[in-house]
Amino acid sequence: MKKKNHPIFENIEITAAAAEGKAIARVETRVIFIGNAIPGDVADIQITKKQKKFFEGRAIKFHKYSEKRTLPKCLHFGVCGGCKWQHMEYTWQLHYKQQQVFDSLTRIAKVEFPAINPIIGSKEIFNYRNRLDFSFSNKKWLTNEEIEGGEEFTDRNALGFHIPGTFDKVLDISECHLQGEISEKIRSFVREFARANNYVFFDIKVQAGFLRTLTIRTSSTGEIMVILQFFKDQADAREELMNAIAENFPQITSLIYFINPKGNDTFHDLKVNVVKGRDYIFESMENLRFKIGPKSFYQTNSTQAYELYKVTREFANLNGTENVYDLYTGTGTIALFVSKYAKKVIGIEMIAAAIEDAKENAKLNKIDNAEFFAADMKDIFNDAFIANHGQPDVIITDPPRVGMHEDVVRCMARSGASKIIYVSCNPASQARDLAILDEKYKIVKVQPVDMFPQTHHVENVVL
């Protein structure tokens, strides 16, 4: 060990993977979380932060590289922060995601559960996303190589992703392997056209500029939606850019913009302006079609969303007589996916615009046994609501990463439902909620699904 303030531990073996894409090493009784290594590496670790129960650190010299490693595909790996496991073989990514589910159920839920089904991996481990959001910034992030090169950068404009831990610095992306070739071409064209015409990239600190964000959505039906956000409306420049995009990419189905002078990038409360085509694209799943607007939520991996929903439907094992509640229904995709196997489906979601999408998609697919309600879950899902709309036979819940409010969990436990299917993108918060449900229910099936290859994130379904 060296250095008192930032000690270095030499020849330390990385032994396991942890949450948030970090790895674990142990020195005597101390746990160290490391962001730039994987299990099997042997390295010198410099401590960057000391907590009471653990340290945080980074590998500064590798003595041995893990056999679990692979060569990262993206040149931005290690800086971007988006694909933290891209240097790990995919089979090992799946291994540690499955382990994450096991650890959460064991250490957090502390309940009995059966053997976990093998994780369902993704056939496509690159170019699987149907949506990417890019930010414009006049504060381009300079990499260590660029700083050490001594070049003076007069153009600090960037279009890409925010650097983790910073709110005003954006990495200028020259390639991304998450969405596909059309996304690459559109992003590159917009950036170069903006630079050539001296458009002002956004300054988030002082809230000034013209270009704010670029969103590209693609669908399994082959349709494309492109969304620009402008901080202020400079009509001539806006029309020039939007017309250039439309002319150079005639395959775009929906070309949209927002004028957003707010302090954040959300546009759910803003007017949709259509330049070309319609204000939605279509997604399809089995015999269903879903309208996806610029404000609509849809699982960002269409292929794996289908696998996830099939697991949910299989766990529900409906026979056509059941009253099904779908909590946190979003745009109603799961509710509509199981509707033809149920007597009635009730979907609840806080975001009113999402519920309007759900109702629209029910009409589009001629589904008449689904009802949708917009309200905060903890305020609407209670004993009175159940009394008015009928006792659920099956409850499907797919909450956000934070999990469910305790009142919702306890109401669910009182509901009398014969089955609860809990879909989660965060095994830790899911495990916390399952500990409460364990008072009335027992886990009989567990199925992890990998929705996000190259990352540490994992989806998990529990019956």
Residue pairs with C-beta under 8 A, 6 or more apart in sequence:
1 7
1 8
1 9
1 10
2 8
2 10
3 46
6 46
6 47
6 48
7 46
7 47
8 44
8 45
8 46
8 47
8 60
9 25
9 27
9 32
9 44
9 45
9 47
9 57
10 44
11 42
11 43
11 44
11 63
12 25
12 27
12 32
12 42
12 43
12 44
12 45
13 25
13 40
13 41
13 42
14 23
14 24
14 25
14 34
14 37
14 38
14 39
14 40
14 41
14 42
14 43
14 59
14 66
15 24
15 25
15 26
15 39
16 23
16 24
16 39
16 99
17 23
17 24
17 38
17 39
17 96
17 99
17 100
17 456
18 24
18 33
19 100
19 428
19 456
20 84
20 456
21 35
21 84
21 85
21 455
21 456
22 33
22 34
22 35
23 33
23 34
23 35
23 37
23 38
23 39
23 41
24 31
24 32
24 33
24 34
24 39
25 31
25 32
25 34
25 37
25 45
25 57
26 32
27 45
30 54
30 55
31 53
31 54
31 55
32 45
32 47
32 54
32 55
32 56
32 57
33 54
33 55
33 56
33 57
34 45
34 56
34 57
34 58
34 59
35 56
35 58
35 84
36 58
36 59
36 78
37 43
37 59
37 62
38 66
38 68
38 69
38 85
38 87
38 88
38 92
39 66
39 68
39 92
39 96
40 64
40 65
40 66
40 67
40 68
40 69
41 59
41 62
41 64
41 65
41 66
41 69
42 62
42 63
42 64
43 59
43 60
43 61
43 62
43 63
44 59
44 60
44 61
44 63
45 57
45 58
45 59
45 60
46 57
46 58
46 60
47 55
47 56
47 57
48 56
48 57
48 58
49 55
49 56
49 57
50 56
68 88
68 89
68 92
69 87
69 88
69 89
70 87
70 88
70 89
70 90
71 87
72 78
72 83
72 86
72 87
73 86
73 126
73 177
74 80
74 83
74 86
74 175
74 176
74 177
75 174
75 175
76 171
76 173
76 174
76 175
76 176
77 83
77 86
77 87
79 141
79 143
79 163
79 171
80 160
80 161
80 171
80 173
81 161
81 163
81 164
82 161
82 176
82 178
82 455
83 178
83 454
83 455
84 454
84 455
84 456
85 93
85 96
85 454
85 455
85 456
86 454
88 96
90 121
90 125
90 453
93 450
93 453
93 454
94 119
94 121
94 450
96 456
97 119
97 448
97 450
97 456
97 458
98 116
98 118
98 119
98 448
98 458
100 427
100 456
100 458
101 116
101 119
101 427
101 446
101 448
101 458
101 460
102 116
103 427
104 427
104 428
104 430
104 431
105 111
105 113
105 116
105 427
105 431
105 434
105 443
105 446
107 431
108 428
108 431
108 432
108 435
109 431
109 432
109 434
109 435
109 438
110 435
111 434
111 435
111 438
111 442
111 443
112 442
112 443
113 443
113 446
113 462
114 443
114 444
114 445
114 446
116 446
116 447
116 448
117 445
117 446
117 447
117 448
119 448
119 449
119 450
119 458
120 304
120 307
120 311
120 447
120 448
120 449
120 450
121 450
121 453
122 128
122 301
122 303
122 304
122 450
122 451
122 453
123 303
124 303
124 453
125 453
125 454
126 177
126 178
126 453
126 454
127 177
127 178
127 179
127 180
128 178
128 301
128 303
128 304
128 453
129 178
129 179
129 300
129 301
130 179
130 217
130 218
130 219
130 220
130 283
130 298
130 300
130 301
130 302
131 179
131 215
131 216
131 217
131 218
131 298
131 300
132 176
132 178
132 179
132 183
132 215
132 216
133 213
133 214
133 215
134 159
134 160
134 161
134 173
134 187
134 213
134 214
134 215
134 216
135 159
135 160
135 161
135 162
135 170
135 202
135 212
135 213
135 265
136 157
136 158
136 159
136 170
136 194
136 201
136 202
136 209
136 211
136 212
136 213
136 214
137 157
137 158
137 159
137 168
137 169
137 170
137 201
137 202
137 203
137 204
138 156
138 157
138 158
138 200
138 201
138 202
138 203
138 209
139 156
139 158
139 168
139 169
139 170
139 203
139 204
139 205
140 153
140 155
140 156
140 157
140 158
140 169
140 170
140 171
140 172
141 158
141 163
141 166
141 169
141 170
141 171
141 172
142 153
146 153
155 195
157 172
157 194
157 195
157 201
158 170
158 171
158 172
158 201
159 170
159 172
159 173
159 187
159 190
159 191
159 194
159 201
159 214
160 170
160 171
160 172
160 173
161 170
161 171
161 173
162 169
162 170
162 171
163 169
163 170
163 171
167 204
168 203
168 204
168 205
172 191
173 187
174 188
175 184
176 183
176 184
176 187
178 454
179 216
179 218
180 218
182 216
182 218
182 224
182 249
182 251
183 216
183 218
185 249
186 214
186 216
186 226
186 245
186 249
187 214
187 216
189 244
189 245
189 248
189 249
190 214
190 228
190 241
190 245
193 241
193 244
194 201
194 211
194 241
197 237
197 240
197 241
199 210
199 211
199 237
199 241
200 208
200 209
200 210
200 211
201 209
201 210
201 211
202 208
202 209
202 210
202 211
202 212
202 231
203 209
207 231
207 263
208 231
209 231
210 230
210 231
210 232
210 234
210 237
211 228
211 230
211 231
212 228
212 229
212 230
212 231
212 260
212 265
213 227
213 228
213 229
213 265
214 226
214 227
214 228
214 229
215 225
215 226
215 227
215 229
215 294
216 224
216 225
216 226
216 227
217 224
217 225
217 226
217 227
217 281
217 292
217 294
218 224
218 225
219 281
219 282
219 283
219 284
219 292
219 302
220 283
220 284
220 285
220 302
220 303
221 281
221 282
221 283
221 284
223 253
223 254
223 281
223 282
224 249
224 251
224 252
224 253
224 254
224 281
225 252
225 253
225 254
225 255
225 256
225 280
225 281
225 292
225 294
226 245
226 249
226 252
226 254
226 255
226 256
227 256
227 257
227 258
227 294
228 241
228 242
228 256
228 257
228 258
229 257
229 258
229 259
229 260
229 265
229 267
230 238
230 257
230 258
230 259
230 260
231 260
231 261
232 259
232 261
233 259
238 257
242 255
242 257
242 275
242 276
243 275
245 252
245 255
246 252
246 255
246 275
246 276
252 276
252 277
253 277
253 278
253 281
254 274
254 276
254 277
254 278
254 279
254 280
254 281
254 294
255 274
255 275
255 276
255 277
256 272
256 273
256 274
256 275
256 279
256 294
257 273
257 275
258 267
258 270
258 271
258 272
258 273
258 294
259 270
259 271
259 273
260 267
260 270
267 294
267 295
268 295
268 351
268 353
272 279
272 293
272 294
272 295
279 293
279 294
280 291
280 292
280 293
280 294
280 296
281 291
281 292
282 289
282 290
282 291
282 292
283 289
283 290
283 292
283 298
283 302
284 290
285 302
285 305
285 306
285 309
285 333
285 337
286 306
286 337
287 365
288 336
288 337
288 361
288 365
289 361
289 364
289 365
290 298
290 331
290 333
290 336
290 361
290 364
291 357
291 360
291 361
291 364
292 298
292 331
293 357
295 353
296 331
296 353
296 354
296 357
297 330
297 331
297 351
297 354
298 305
298 331
298 333
299 305
299 308
299 333
299 451
300 451
300 452
301 451
301 452
304 449
304 450
304 451
304 459
305 333
305 451
307 449
308 423
308 449
308 451
308 459
308 461
309 333
309 334
309 337
311 447
311 449
311 461
312 334
312 337
312 338
312 396
312 421
312 423
312 461
313 337
313 338
313 341
315 419
315 421
315 445
315 447
315 461
315 463
316 322
316 324
316 338
316 341
316 394
316 396
316 419
316 421
317 419
318 324
318 338
318 341
318 342
318 394
319 341
320 341
320 342
320 343
321 343
321 393
322 342
322 343
322 344
322 393
322 394
323 342
323 343
323 344
323 346
323 390
323 391
323 392
323 393
323 394
324 335
324 338
324 342
324 344
324 345
324 346
324 392
324 393
324 394
324 395
324 396
325 345
325 346
325 347
325 348
325 381
325 392
325 394
325 395
325 396
325 415
325 417
326 332
326 334
326 335
326 338
326 345
326 346
326 347
326 348
326 396
326 397
326 398
327 348
327 377
327 381
327 395
327 396
327 397
327 398
327 399
327 404
327 408
327 412
328 348
328 349
328 350
328 377
328 397
328 398
328 399
328 400
329 335
329 347
329 348
329 349
329 354
329 355
329 358
329 372
329 398
330 349
330 351
330 354
330 358
330 398
331 354
331 357
331 358
331 361
332 347
332 349
332 354
332 355
332 357
332 358
332 359
332 361
332 362
332 370
332 372
333 361
334 396
334 398
334 423
335 345
335 346
335 347
335 358
335 370
335 372
335 396
336 345
336 358
336 361
336 362
336 365
336 367
336 370
338 345
338 396
339 345
339 362
339 367
339 369
339 370
340 367
342 369
342 394
343 369
344 369
344 370
344 371
344 390
345 369
345 370
345 371
346 370
346 371
346 372
346 373
346 389
346 392
347 355
347 358
347 370
347 371
347 372
347 373
348 372
348 373
348 374
348 375
348 377
348 380
348 381
349 355
349 358
349 372
349 373
349 374
350 374
350 375
350 376
350 377
351 374
352 374
354 374
355 372
355 373
355 374
358 370
358 372
359 372
362 368
362 370
362 372
371 389
373 380
377 399
377 404
377 405
377 408
378 405
378 407
378 408
381 408
381 411
381 412
382 407
382 411
383 411
383 414
386 392
386 411
386 415
391 415
391 416
391 417
392 415
392 416
392 417
393 417
393 418
393 419
394 417
394 418
394 419
394 420
394 421
395 412
395 415
395 417
395 419
395 420
395 421
396 420
396 421
396 423
397 404
397 412
397 420
397 421
397 422
397 423
398 423
398 424
399 424
399 429
400 425
401 425
401 426
401 429
402 426
402 429
403 424
403 426
403 429
403 430
403 432
403 433
404 412
404 433
406 436
409 433
409 436
409 437
410 436
412 420
412 437
413 436
413 437
413 439
413 440
413 441
414 440
419 463
420 437
420 441
420 463
421 461
421 462
421 463
422 430
422 433
422 434
422 437
422 461
422 462
422 463
423 459
423 460
423 461
424 430
424 459
424 460
424 461
424 462
425 451
425 457
425 458
425 459
427 458
427 460
430 460
430 462
434 443
434 462
443 462
443 463
444 463
445 461
445 462
445 463
446 460
446 461
446 462
446 463
447 460
447 461
447 462
448 458
448 459
448 460
448 461
449 458
449 459
449 460
449 461
450 458
450 459
451 457
451 458
451 459
452 458
